[in-house]
């Protein structure tokens, strides 16, 4: 498992909304091919900052739509 953050998304993980978003990401990506596009930049806590693609599709728009519901 690689710990990281999806670029430009802010969803506190220790909130009900953050936990739901995390579950949604697992649902989107589990058992599928994933690719990280990054410039080897790490955030404040040392986590890799990256755009994530699952089966060739970016997942950020799907997550943003899910969060804004």
N, C-alpha and C positions, 0 to 999 in steps of 0.2 A: 504494500500500500504506500502510495506517495501522498504526503500531506502537502496541500497547497491551497491557493485561493484562485478562484476564477476572476480574471481581471474585470474591474468596474462594477462588480456586484458587492453590495453591502447588505448582509442579513445576519444579525447577531445570532450565533448558534445556540446560546443559552436562553432562548425565548421560544415560546410555542411556534412562532412563525419561522424561526431559524431551524428548529427541528423538523418542521414540515418540509421546508426547502431542501434540507439534507436528504430526507427520505425520498423526495421527488428526484433528486440527482441520482441517488442509488437506483431508483426505478428506471430512469432513463439510460443509465450506463451499465448496469450489472449484466455480465455475460456477453457484452458487446465489445467491439474493437474501439479503443480510445486512442486519441492522439493529442499531445500537448504542443501548442505553438507558443514558444517563449524566447526571451532574450537572456535567460539565466539571471533574471533579476529577482531578488528575494525581498519580501516585505519586512515589516518591523519585527515579527516573531520568527524570521528565518524561513518562512514558507515560500515556495516557488510561486511566482505570479505568472499565470498562463491563461491563454484562451484554450478551451477544451472542445474537441470535436469527437463525436460518437458516430461511428459508421459513416464518417466523412461529412457529417453535418454539425455546424456549431450548436452547442447546447445553450449558450448564453441567452438568445432570444426566447427560447422555451422557458427558461428559468425566470427571466424578467416578466414574462406574461403570467406565469404561475404566481410570482410574488405580488404582482399588482392586482390580483383578483380580490 
